[in-house]
Amino acid sequence: MPPVGSRSPPIEIGTAVNARPSALIGLVGDYDAGVIAHQAIPRALALAEGALGAPLQFRWLPTETIEGDAMLAPFDALWCVPASPYRSMAGALRAIRFARERPLPFLGTCGGFQHAVVEYARNVLGWADAEHAETAPDAVRPVIVPLACSLVEVTNEVQLRPGSRIAAAYGATAATEGYHCRYGLNEAFRETLVSGALRITAEDAAGDIRALELESHPFFVATLFQPERAALAGWLPPLVAAFARAAAAHAVARKCVSATLTA
């Protein structure tokens, strides 16, 4: 739980719509009521709960409080949310690594995408010096750099790779999405970064990367765009629905394991 006096809101709890176990989703990021994405995310999850008939709960996880794996263990999924730089980059990276290694359903949007790339570069590729140019502008190996064209309050079409989780979520191979982002993947490292399990699953018309997935993971999707914004217009974001479905499945599996162990 966030410490008393933190800038995080209280826990938000979804309505238990049936007897299925509630899935607990951790929102990794530093809550700010003025951030549009932070306004949209609770609405998106509420829409997902209603549509899926699966009870959901969520809890904000301020990055500076993520100091060990124990506090992450109760969660059925983690969403690394927009609005970076985070108060603790180390806390955000720890949560992403936890989700990647467990494996736990993971969604990263905007800043979450950027930090998922840094975490993968450091802990999978072994690039200890991989950095985000926003917080380390003089880094030798900045895997995340300023975009040639800022995507602040921009909407454009992205092409989704057939057969990917994101394409399955949308039921299409193209989508129109909104951004509020100034940083993206450094093209100088593109070939190596996506030569293993990390795969490009969405690009814009110019061929720039807009989404990545881990093929070896049950659900690990990171987007530079912010699909959650659709909830502000009352629309259920397809990718959030898919993420919530994965979280709900994890909650059911956790309950089954617990029942087996106590039988």
Contacts in CASP RR format, 6 or more apart in sequence:
PFRMAT RR
TARGET T0000
AUTHOR 0000-0000-0000
METHOD contacts of the structure
MODEL  1
MPPVGSRSPPIEIGTAVNARPSALIGLVGDYDAGVIAHQAIPRALALAEG
ALGAPLQFRWLPTETIEGDAMLAPFDALWCVPASPYRSMAGALRAIRFAR
ERPLPFLGTCGGFQHAVVEYARNVLGWADAEHAETAPDAVRPVIVPLACS
LVEVTNEVQLRPGSRIAAAYGATAATEGYHCRYGLNEAFRETLVSGALRI
TAEDAAGDIRALELESHPFFVATLFQPERAALAGWLPPLVAAFARAAAAH
AVARKCVSATLTA
1 11 0 8 1.000
1 59 0 8 1.000
2 8 0 8 1.000
2 60 0 8 1.000
2 61 0 8 1.000
2 62 0 8 1.000
2 65 0 8 1.000
3 65 0 8 1.000
6 62 0 8 1.000
6 65 0 8 1.000
7 30 0 8 1.000
7 31 0 8 1.000
7 32 0 8 1.000
7 62 0 8 1.000
8 30 0 8 1.000
8 31 0 8 1.000
8 60 0 8 1.000
8 62 0 8 1.000
9 31 0 8 1.000
9 33 0 8 1.000
9 60 0 8 1.000
11 57 0 8 1.000
11 58 0 8 1.000
11 59 0 8 1.000
11 60 0 8 1.000
12 42 0 8 1.000
12 57 0 8 1.000
12 58 0 8 1.000
12 59 0 8 1.000
13 57 0 8 1.000
14 22 0 8 1.000
14 45 0 8 1.000
14 46 0 8 1.000
14 49 0 8 1.000
14 55 0 8 1.000
14 56 0 8 1.000
14 57 0 8 1.000
14 58 0 8 1.000
15 49 0 8 1.000
15 55 0 8 1.000
16 22 0 8 1.000
16 55 0 8 1.000
17 49 0 8 1.000
17 50 0 8 1.000
17 53 0 8 1.000
17 54 0 8 1.000
17 55 0 8 1.000
18 53 0 8 1.000
18 54 0 8 1.000
18 55 0 8 1.000
20 53 0 8 1.000
20 54 0 8 1.000
20 55 0 8 1.000
20 248 0 8 1.000
20 251 0 8 1.000
20 252 0 8 1.000
21 55 0 8 1.000
21 251 0 8 1.000
21 252 0 8 1.000
21 254 0 8 1.000
21 255 0 8 1.000
22 55 0 8 1.000
22 56 0 8 1.000
22 57 0 8 1.000
22 251 0 8 1.000
23 54 0 8 1.000
23 55 0 8 1.000
23 56 0 8 1.000
23 57 0 8 1.000
23 76 0 8 1.000
23 77 0 8 1.000
23 244 0 8 1.000
23 247 0 8 1.000
23 248 0 8 1.000
23 250 0 8 1.000
23 251 0 8 1.000
24 57 0 8 1.000
24 58 0 8 1.000
24 59 0 8 1.000
24 74 0 8 1.000
24 75 0 8 1.000
24 76 0 8 1.000
24 77 0 8 1.000
24 247 0 8 1.000
24 251 0 8 1.000
25 45 0 8 1.000
25 56 0 8 1.000
25 57 0 8 1.000
25 58 0 8 1.000
25 59 0 8 1.000
25 75 0 8 1.000
25 76 0 8 1.000
25 77 0 8 1.000
25 78 0 8 1.000
25 79 0 8 1.000
25 244 0 8 1.000
25 247 0 8 1.000
26 58 0 8 1.000
26 59 0 8 1.000
26 60 0 8 1.000
26 61 0 8 1.000
26 75 0 8 1.000
26 77 0 8 1.000
26 78 0 8 1.000
26 79 0 8 1.000
27 41 0 8 1.000
27 58 0 8 1.000
27 59 0 8 1.000
27 60 0 8 1.000
27 61 0 8 1.000
27 79 0 8 1.000
27 81 0 8 1.000
28 61 0 8 1.000
28 63 0 8 1.000
28 66 0 8 1.000
28 78 0 8 1.000
28 79 0 8 1.000
28 80 0 8 1.000
28 81 0 8 1.000
28 91 0 8 1.000
28 92 0 8 1.000
28 95 0 8 1.000
28 96 0 8 1.000
28 112 0 8 1.000
29 60 0 8 1.000
29 61 0 8 1.000
29 62 0 8 1.000
29 63 0 8 1.000
29 80 0 8 1.000
29 81 0 8 1.000
29 83 0 8 1.000
29 86 0 8 1.000
29 92 0 8 1.000
30 62 0 8 1.000
30 63 0 8 1.000
30 64 0 8 1.000
30 83 0 8 1.000
30 86 0 8 1.000
30 87 0 8 1.000
31 38 0 8 1.000
31 60 0 8 1.000
31 62 0 8 1.000
32 38 0 8 1.000
32 83 0 8 1.000
33 39 0 8 1.000
35 82 0 8 1.000
35 83 0 8 1.000
36 180 0 8 1.000
36 226 0 8 1.000
36 229 0 8 1.000
36 232 0 8 1.000
37 81 0 8 1.000
37 82 0 8 1.000
37 83 0 8 1.000
37 109 0 8 1.000
37 110 0 8 1.000
37 180 0 8 1.000
37 226 0 8 1.000
37 228 0 8 1.000
37 229 0 8 1.000
38 81 0 8 1.000
38 82 0 8 1.000
38 83 0 8 1.000
39 232 0 8 1.000
40 226 0 8 1.000
40 228 0 8 1.000
40 229 0 8 1.000
40 230 0 8 1.000
40 231 0 8 1.000
40 232 0 8 1.000
41 58 0 8 1.000
41 79 0 8 1.000
41 81 0 8 1.000
41 228 0 8 1.000
41 231 0 8 1.000
42 58 0 8 1.000
43 231 0 8 1.000
43 232 0 8 1.000
43 234 0 8 1.000
44 227 0 8 1.000
44 228 0 8 1.000
44 230 0 8 1.000
44 231 0 8 1.000
44 236 0 8 1.000
44 237 0 8 1.000
44 240 0 8 1.000
45 56 0 8 1.000
45 58 0 8 1.000
45 240 0 8 1.000
45 244 0 8 1.000
46 231 0 8 1.000
47 231 0 8 1.000
47 234 0 8 1.000
47 235 0 8 1.000
47 236 0 8 1.000
47 237 0 8 1.000
47 240 0 8 1.000
47 241 0 8 1.000
48 56 0 8 1.000
48 236 0 8 1.000
48 240 0 8 1.000
48 241 0 8 1.000
48 243 0 8 1.000
48 244 0 8 1.000
48 245 0 8 1.000
49 55 0 8 1.000
49 56 0 8 1.000
49 244 0 8 1.000
51 236 0 8 1.000
51 241 0 8 1.000
52 241 0 8 1.000
52 244 0 8 1.000
52 245 0 8 1.000
52 248 0 8 1.000
54 244 0 8 1.000
54 245 0 8 1.000
54 248 0 8 1.000
54 251 0 8 1.000
56 244 0 8 1.000
56 247 0 8 1.000
56 248 0 8 1.000
59 75 0 8 1.000
61 71 0 8 1.000
61 72 0 8 1.000
61 78 0 8 1.000
61 95 0 8 1.000
62 87 0 8 1.000
63 86 0 8 1.000
63 87 0 8 1.000
63 88 0 8 1.000
63 89 0 8 1.000
63 91 0 8 1.000
63 92 0 8 1.000
63 95 0 8 1.000
64 87 0 8 1.000
64 88 0 8 1.000
64 91 0 8 1.000
65 71 0 8 1.000
66 72 0 8 1.000
66 88 0 8 1.000
66 91 0 8 1.000
66 92 0 8 1.000
66 94 0 8 1.000
66 95 0 8 1.000
67 91 0 8 1.000
67 94 0 8 1.000
68 94 0 8 1.000
69 94 0 8 1.000
69 98 0 8 1.000
72 78 0 8 1.000
72 94 0 8 1.000
72 95 0 8 1.000
72 98 0 8 1.000
75 104 0 8 1.000
76 104 0 8 1.000
76 105 0 8 1.000
76 247 0 8 1.000
76 248 0 8 1.000
76 250 0 8 1.000
76 251 0 8 1.000
76 254 0 8 1.000
77 99 0 8 1.000
77 104 0 8 1.000
77 105 0 8 1.000
77 106 0 8 1.000
77 107 0 8 1.000
77 219 0 8 1.000
77 243 0 8 1.000
77 244 0 8 1.000
77 246 0 8 1.000
77 247 0 8 1.000
77 250 0 8 1.000
78 95 0 8 1.000
78 96 0 8 1.000
78 98 0 8 1.000
78 99 0 8 1.000
78 104 0 8 1.000
78 105 0 8 1.000
78 106 0 8 1.000
78 107 0 8 1.000
79 106 0 8 1.000
79 107 0 8 1.000
79 108 0 8 1.000
79 109 0 8 1.000
79 243 0 8 1.000
80 92 0 8 1.000
80 95 0 8 1.000
80 96 0 8 1.000
80 106 0 8 1.000
80 107 0 8 1.000
80 108 0 8 1.000
80 109 0 8 1.000
80 111 0 8 1.000
80 112 0 8 1.000
80 115 0 8 1.000
80 116 0 8 1.000
80 222 0 8 1.000
81 108 0 8 1.000
81 109 0 8 1.000
81 110 0 8 1.000
81 111 0 8 1.000
81 112 0 8 1.000
82 109 0 8 1.000
82 110 0 8 1.000
82 111 0 8 1.000
82 112 0 8 1.000
82 180 0 8 1.000
82 181 0 8 1.000
82 226 0 8 1.000
83 110 0 8 1.000
83 111 0 8 1.000
84 92 0 8 1.000
84 110 0 8 1.000
84 111 0 8 1.000
84 112 0 8 1.000
84 114 0 8 1.000
84 115 0 8 1.000
84 132 0 8 1.000
84 134 0 8 1.000
85 132 0 8 1.000
85 134 0 8 1.000
85 135 0 8 1.000
86 92 0 8 1.000
86 115 0 8 1.000
89 115 0 8 1.000
89 118 0 8 1.000
89 132 0 8 1.000
89 135 0 8 1.000
92 112 0 8 1.000
92 115 0 8 1.000
93 115 0 8 1.000
93 118 0 8 1.000
93 119 0 8 1.000
93 122 0 8 1.000
96 106 0 8 1.000
96 112 0 8 1.000
96 115 0 8 1.000
96 116 0 8 1.000
96 119 0 8 1.000
97 119 0 8 1.000
97 123 0 8 1.000
98 104 0 8 1.000
99 105 0 8 1.000
99 106 0 8 1.000
99 220 0 8 1.000
100 106 0 8 1.000
100 119 0 8 1.000
100 120 0 8 1.000
100 123 0 8 1.000
100 214 0 8 1.000
100 217 0 8 1.000
100 220 0 8 1.000
103 217 0 8 1.000
103 218 0 8 1.000
103 220 0 8 1.000
104 250 0 8 1.000
105 218 0 8 1.000
105 219 0 8 1.000
105 220 0 8 1.000
105 243 0 8 1.000
105 246 0 8 1.000
105 247 0 8 1.000
105 250 0 8 1.000
106 116 0 8 1.000
106 217 0 8 1.000
106 219 0 8 1.000
106 220 0 8 1.000
106 221 0 8 1.000
106 222 0 8 1.000
107 219 0 8 1.000
107 221 0 8 1.000
107 222 0 8 1.000
107 239 0 8 1.000
107 240 0 8 1.000
107 243 0 8 1.000
108 116 0 8 1.000
108 221 0 8 1.000
108 222 0 8 1.000
108 223 0 8 1.000
109 222 0 8 1.000
109 223 0 8 1.000
109 225 0 8 1.000
109 226 0 8 1.000
109 227 0 8 1.000
109 228 0 8 1.000
110 179 0 8 1.000
110 180 0 8 1.000
110 181 0 8 1.000
110 223 0 8 1.000
110 224 0 8 1.000
110 225 0 8 1.000
110 226 0 8 1.000
111 181 0 8 1.000
111 183 0 8 1.000
112 222 0 8 1.000
113 184 0 8 1.000
113 211 0 8 1.000
113 212 0 8 1.000
113 222 0 8 1.000
113 223 0 8 1.000
113 224 0 8 1.000
114 132 0 8 1.000
114 144 0 8 1.000
114 183 0 8 1.000
114 184 0 8 1.000
114 224 0 8 1.000
115 132 0 8 1.000
116 212 0 8 1.000
116 220 0 8 1.000
116 222 0 8 1.000
117 143 0 8 1.000
117 144 0 8 1.000
117 184 0 8 1.000
117 185 0 8 1.000
117 193 0 8 1.000
117 212 0 8 1.000
117 222 0 8 1.000
118 130 0 8 1.000
118 131 0 8 1.000
118 132 0 8 1.000
118 143 0 8 1.000
118 144 0 8 1.000
120 193 0 8 1.000
120 198 0 8 1.000
121 127 0 8 1.000
121 130 0 8 1.000
121 141 0 8 1.000
121 143 0 8 1.000
121 189 0 8 1.000
121 193 0 8 1.000
122 128 0 8 1.000
122 130 0 8 1.000
124 197 0 8 1.000
124 198 0 8 1.000
125 192 0 8 1.000
125 193 0 8 1.000
127 141 0 8 1.000
127 143 0 8 1.000
129 139 0 8 1.000
129 140 0 8 1.000
129 141 0 8 1.000
130 141 0 8 1.000
130 142 0 8 1.000
130 143 0 8 1.000
131 139 0 8 1.000
131 140 0 8 1.000
131 141 0 8 1.000
131 142 0 8 1.000
131 143 0 8 1.000
131 144 0 8 1.000
132 139 0 8 1.000
132 142 0 8 1.000
132 143 0 8 1.000
132 144 0 8 1.000
132 183 0 8 1.000
133 139 0 8 1.000
133 142 0 8 1.000
133 144 0 8 1.000
133 145 0 8 1.000
133 146 0 8 1.000
133 183 0 8 1.000
134 144 0 8 1.000
134 182 0 8 1.000
134 183 0 8 1.000
136 142 0 8 1.000
141 189 0 8 1.000
142 186 0 8 1.000
143 185 0 8 1.000
143 186 0 8 1.000
143 189 0 8 1.000
143 193 0 8 1.000
144 183 0 8 1.000
144 184 0 8 1.000
144 185 0 8 1.000
144 186 0 8 1.000
145 183 0 8 1.000
145 184 0 8 1.000
145 185 0 8 1.000
145 186 0 8 1.000
146 182 0 8 1.000
146 183 0 8 1.000
146 184 0 8 1.000
147 181 0 8 1.000
147 182 0 8 1.000
147 183 0 8 1.000
147 184 0 8 1.000
150 181 0 8 1.000
150 182 0 8 1.000
151 178 0 8 1.000
151 179 0 8 1.000
151 180 0 8 1.000
151 181 0 8 1.000
151 182 0 8 1.000
151 224 0 8 1.000
151 225 0 8 1.000
152 179 0 8 1.000
152 180 0 8 1.000
152 181 0 8 1.000
152 182 0 8 1.000
153 179 0 8 1.000
153 180 0 8 1.000
154 178 0 8 1.000
154 179 0 8 1.000
155 176 0 8 1.000
155 177 0 8 1.000
155 178 0 8 1.000
155 179 0 8 1.000
156 176 0 8 1.000
156 177 0 8 1.000
156 178 0 8 1.000
156 179 0 8 1.000
156 204 0 8 1.000
156 205 0 8 1.000
157 174 0 8 1.000
157 175 0 8 1.000
157 176 0 8 1.000
157 204 0 8 1.000
157 205 0 8 1.000
158 174 0 8 1.000
158 175 0 8 1.000
158 176 0 8 1.000
158 177 0 8 1.000
158 202 0 8 1.000
158 203 0 8 1.000
158 204 0 8 1.000
158 210 0 8 1.000
158 211 0 8 1.000
158 225 0 8 1.000
159 173 0 8 1.000
159 174 0 8 1.000
159 202 0 8 1.000
159 203 0 8 1.000
159 204 0 8 1.000
159 205 0 8 1.000
160 166 0 8 1.000
160 167 0 8 1.000
160 170 0 8 1.000
160 172 0 8 1.000
160 173 0 8 1.000
160 174 0 8 1.000
160 175 0 8 1.000
160 201 0 8 1.000
160 202 0 8 1.000
160 211 0 8 1.000
161 167 0 8 1.000
161 173 0 8 1.000
161 199 0 8 1.000
161 200 0 8 1.000
161 201 0 8 1.000
161 202 0 8 1.000
162 173 0 8 1.000
164 199 0 8 1.000
164 201 0 8 1.000
164 202 0 8 1.000
164 213 0 8 1.000
165 201 0 8 1.000
165 213 0 8 1.000
165 219 0 8 1.000
165 221 0 8 1.000
165 242 0 8 1.000
166 201 0 8 1.000
166 202 0 8 1.000
166 211 0 8 1.000
166 213 0 8 1.000
166 221 0 8 1.000
166 223 0 8 1.000
166 239 0 8 1.000
166 242 0 8 1.000
167 173 0 8 1.000
167 201 0 8 1.000
168 242 0 8 1.000
169 238 0 8 1.000
169 239 0 8 1.000
169 241 0 8 1.000
169 242 0 8 1.000
170 238 0 8 1.000
170 239 0 8 1.000
171 238 0 8 1.000
175 202 0 8 1.000
175 238 0 8 1.000
177 210 0 8 1.000
177 223 0 8 1.000
177 225 0 8 1.000
177 226 0 8 1.000
177 227 0 8 1.000
177 229 0 8 1.000
178 225 0 8 1.000
178 226 0 8 1.000
178 229 0 8 1.000
179 224 0 8 1.000
179 225 0 8 1.000
179 226 0 8 1.000
180 226 0 8 1.000
181 224 0 8 1.000
181 225 0 8 1.000
181 226 0 8 1.000
184 209 0 8 1.000
184 224 0 8 1.000
185 193 0 8 1.000
185 209 0 8 1.000
187 208 0 8 1.000
190 209 0 8 1.000
194 200 0 8 1.000
194 209 0 8 1.000
194 212 0 8 1.000
197 214 0 8 1.000
197 215 0 8 1.000
197 216 0 8 1.000
197 217 0 8 1.000
198 212 0 8 1.000
198 213 0 8 1.000
198 214 0 8 1.000
198 215 0 8 1.000
199 212 0 8 1.000
199 213 0 8 1.000
199 214 0 8 1.000
199 215 0 8 1.000
200 209 0 8 1.000
200 211 0 8 1.000
200 212 0 8 1.000
201 211 0 8 1.000
201 212 0 8 1.000
201 213 0 8 1.000
201 221 0 8 1.000
202 209 0 8 1.000
202 210 0 8 1.000
202 211 0 8 1.000
202 223 0 8 1.000
203 209 0 8 1.000
203 210 0 8 1.000
204 210 0 8 1.000
209 224 0 8 1.000
210 223 0 8 1.000
210 224 0 8 1.000
210 225 0 8 1.000
211 221 0 8 1.000
211 222 0 8 1.000
211 223 0 8 1.000
211 224 0 8 1.000
211 225 0 8 1.000
212 221 0 8 1.000
212 222 0 8 1.000
213 220 0 8 1.000
213 221 0 8 1.000
213 222 0 8 1.000
214 220 0 8 1.000
218 246 0 8 1.000
219 242 0 8 1.000
219 243 0 8 1.000
219 246 0 8 1.000
221 239 0 8 1.000
221 242 0 8 1.000
221 243 0 8 1.000
223 239 0 8 1.000
227 237 0 8 1.000
227 238 0 8 1.000
227 239 0 8 1.000
227 240 0 8 1.000
228 237 0 8 1.000
228 240 0 8 1.000
229 237 0 8 1.000
230 236 0 8 1.000
230 237 0 8 1.000
231 237 0 8 1.000
231 240 0 8 1.000
END
